[in-house]
Amino acid sequence: MPAEVLVMCGACGRPQAAGGPRCIACGAPLPDAPLPGAPVSQAPFLDADLGGGRALSGEGERLSYRSSASESPQVVDLGSLRGVELRTRAFVEALALGAFALLGFVARAPALKVVAFGVAALGVLLAAVCRSHVLVLETSPTGRVRWPLGLARRGSERDARLLAAWETLAGVVRARGVPVRAVGSGREVQPPPQPPGPHDGPRA
């Protein structure tokens, strides 16, 4: 039995079976989506240059990631996805530069003290203003793929580009009924509202 294809209403966000002209909840026009058994479109839906040789792209039923220009891309079938998550955290590795503060305390030369304390302060600054994004794909109850999207300064053009790539991907997989969430990004992607059940309704 073919799996049901879901689409998400662009107006109210309610998921529902593909094929209807309008949303069952608010009446807004629904986006086009292939019905079960229909030919799959091979049109690209994502093409993101992540910088540093990294790239994230999607076409038809395939999502691919390249970690560098010299590496072969890793490919995941969209139909195998069970969950998608964006994990964002501070650039805590930069705090290792704080060890230079010890050198500053023991150094006798004033110039060396300045350099040591400057490097330590730079590490704290980088940890405060930069963050790292990692895409996590769950392909089965035990299967998990981690794709680092890269490091960026908060609020920078690069940071916005990485988040835009994530939001494009999140919209595609949400329309398929795949759970999506973002952790620590400051731009949380909430699960779509569920259709009311047969016993839902006003209660006395």
C-alpha positions as CSV (number, residue, x, y, z in Angstrom):
1,M,0.0,0.0,0.0
2,P,1.6,3.3,-1.0
3,A,2.4,5.8,1.8
4,E,0.2,8.8,2.1
5,V,1.8,12.0,0.9
6,L,1.2,15.1,3.1
7,V,1.4,18.7,2.3
8,M,1.4,21.6,4.7
9,C,-0.9,24.6,4.4
10,G,1.2,27.8,3.9
11,A,-1.4,29.9,5.7
12,C,-2.2,27.9,8.9
13,G,0.5,25.2,8.8
14,R,-1.9,22.3,9.1
15,P,-0.7,19.0,7.5
16,Q,-3.1,17.1,5.3
17,A,-3.3,14.6,2.4
18,A,-2.1,15.9,-0.9
19,G,-4.5,16.4,-3.8
20,G,-7.1,18.7,-2.4
21,P,-7.3,22.2,-3.9
22,R,-7.8,24.0,-0.5
23,C,-6.9,23.6,3.1
24,I,-9.5,21.6,5.1
25,A,-9.0,24.0,8.1
26,C,-8.7,27.6,6.7
27,G,-9.6,27.2,3.0
28,A,-6.3,28.6,1.7
29,P,-5.0,27.2,-1.6
30,L,-2.7,24.2,-1.0
31,P,0.8,23.8,-2.6
32,D,1.2,21.2,-5.3
33,A,2.6,17.9,-4.3
34,P,3.0,14.5,-6.0
35,L,0.3,12.0,-5.2
36,P,1.3,8.5,-4.1
37,G,2.4,6.5,-7.2
38,A,2.8,9.7,-9.3
39,P,6.2,10.2,-11.0
40,V,8.7,11.9,-8.7
41,S,9.9,15.3,-9.8
42,Q,13.7,15.6,-10.2
43,A,13.6,19.4,-9.8
44,P,16.2,20.8,-7.3
45,F,14.7,22.2,-4.1
46,L,18.0,23.2,-2.4
47,D,21.4,24.3,-3.5
48,A,23.4,25.9,-0.7
49,D,27.1,26.8,-0.7
50,L,28.0,26.5,2.9
51,G,31.6,27.9,2.4
52,G,34.9,26.2,3.1
53,G,34.1,23.7,0.3
54,R,31.0,22.5,2.0
55,A,27.7,22.2,0.1
56,L,24.2,21.0,0.8
57,S,21.9,20.2,-2.1
58,G,18.6,18.5,-2.7
59,E,17.1,17.2,-5.9
60,G,14.1,14.9,-6.4
61,E,14.2,12.3,-3.6
62,R,17.9,12.8,-2.8
63,L,19.6,15.0,-0.3
64,S,23.4,15.3,-0.6
65,Y,26.2,16.9,1.5
66,R,29.8,17.5,0.6
67,S,32.2,18.3,3.4
68,S,35.0,19.6,1.0
69,A,35.6,20.2,-2.6
70,S,37.8,17.1,-2.8
71,E,35.4,14.7,-1.1
72,S,32.6,12.7,-2.7
73,P,29.1,13.8,-1.6
74,Q,27.2,11.8,1.0
75,V,23.6,11.0,-0.2
76,V,20.5,10.3,1.9
77,D,17.1,9.3,0.4
78,L,14.4,11.6,1.7
79,G,12.0,8.7,1.9
80,S,14.3,7.1,4.6
81,L,14.2,10.1,6.9
82,R,12.5,9.6,10.3
83,G,13.6,13.0,11.8
84,V,15.7,16.1,11.0
85,E,17.3,18.3,13.6
86,L,19.5,21.4,13.6
87,R,21.9,21.6,16.5
88,T,23.5,25.0,17.2
89,R,26.0,25.7,20.0
90,A,28.6,28.2,20.9
91,F,32.1,27.9,19.6
92,V,33.4,26.6,22.9
93,E,36.6,25.2,21.3
94,A,37.9,28.8,21.2
95,L,38.0,28.9,25.0
96,A,41.1,26.7,24.8
97,L,42.9,29.9,23.9
98,G,42.3,31.0,27.5
99,A,45.2,28.9,28.5
100,F,47.4,31.7,27.2
101,A,46.4,33.7,30.2
102,L,48.6,31.5,32.4
103,L,51.5,32.4,30.2
104,G,50.6,36.0,30.7
105,F,50.8,35.7,34.5
106,V,54.2,34.0,34.5
107,A,55.8,35.9,31.7
108,R,58.4,38.6,32.6
109,A,58.5,40.5,29.3
110,P,55.7,43.1,29.1
111,A,55.3,42.5,25.4
112,L,54.8,38.7,26.0
113,K,52.2,39.5,28.7
114,V,50.3,41.7,26.3
115,V,50.3,39.0,23.5
116,A,49.3,36.2,25.9
117,F,46.4,38.1,27.5
118,G,45.3,39.3,24.0
119,V,45.1,35.8,22.7
120,A,43.2,34.6,25.8
121,A,40.7,37.5,25.3
122,L,40.3,36.6,21.7
123,G,39.3,33.1,22.6
124,V,36.6,34.3,24.9
125,L,35.4,36.7,22.3
126,L,35.2,34.0,19.6
127,A,33.3,31.7,21.9
128,A,30.8,34.5,22.7
129,V,30.1,35.7,19.1
130,C,30.5,32.6,17.0
131,R,28.4,29.5,16.8
132,S,28.5,26.2,15.0
133,H,25.6,24.5,13.1
134,V,25.3,20.8,12.7
135,L,22.5,19.0,10.7
136,V,21.4,15.6,12.2
137,L,19.4,13.2,10.1
138,E,17.7,10.2,11.6
139,T,17.2,7.6,9.0
140,S,16.0,4.7,11.3
141,P,15.5,4.1,15.0
142,T,19.2,3.5,15.3
143,G,20.6,5.3,12.2
144,R,21.9,8.8,12.5
145,V,23.9,11.0,10.1
146,R,25.7,14.2,11.3
147,W,26.6,16.9,8.7
148,P,28.5,20.0,10.0
149,L,27.1,23.0,8.2
150,G,30.0,25.2,9.5
151,L,30.9,28.0,11.9
152,A,29.6,31.6,11.7
153,R,29.5,34.8,13.6
154,R,26.0,35.4,15.1
155,G,23.9,37.6,12.9
156,S,26.4,37.6,10.1
157,E,25.5,37.1,6.4
158,R,27.1,33.7,6.6
159,D,25.1,32.8,9.6
160,A,21.9,33.9,7.9
161,R,22.8,31.8,4.8
162,L,23.3,28.7,6.9
163,L,20.0,29.2,8.7
164,A,18.2,29.9,5.4
165,A,19.5,26.6,4.0
166,W,18.2,24.8,7.1
167,E,14.8,26.5,6.9
168,T,14.4,25.5,3.2
169,L,15.2,21.9,4.1
170,A,12.9,22.0,7.1
171,G,10.0,23.1,5.0
172,V,10.5,20.3,2.5
173,V,10.7,17.5,5.0
174,R,7.9,18.9,7.2
175,A,5.6,18.7,4.1
176,R,6.3,15.0,4.1
177,G,5.2,14.6,7.7
178,V,8.8,14.2,9.0
179,P,9.4,15.6,12.6
180,V,11.7,18.6,12.5
181,R,13.2,20.6,15.3
182,A,16.0,23.2,15.9
183,V,18.0,23.2,19.1
184,G,19.8,26.3,20.3
185,S,19.5,28.2,17.0
186,G,17.3,30.9,18.3
187,R,14.9,30.3,15.4
188,E,13.0,27.3,16.7
189,V,11.0,25.2,14.2
190,Q,7.8,24.1,15.9
191,P,6.0,20.8,14.9
192,P,3.0,21.4,12.7
193,P,-0.4,21.4,14.4
194,Q,-2.2,18.1,14.3
195,P,-5.6,17.7,12.6
196,P,-8.4,17.5,15.2
197,G,-9.4,14.0,16.1
198,P,-12.9,12.6,15.8
199,H,-13.6,13.3,19.5
200,D,-12.1,16.8,19.6
201,G,-14.4,19.7,19.9
202,P,-15.9,22.1,22.5
203,R,-16.6,20.5,25.8
204,A,-19.2,21.6,28.3
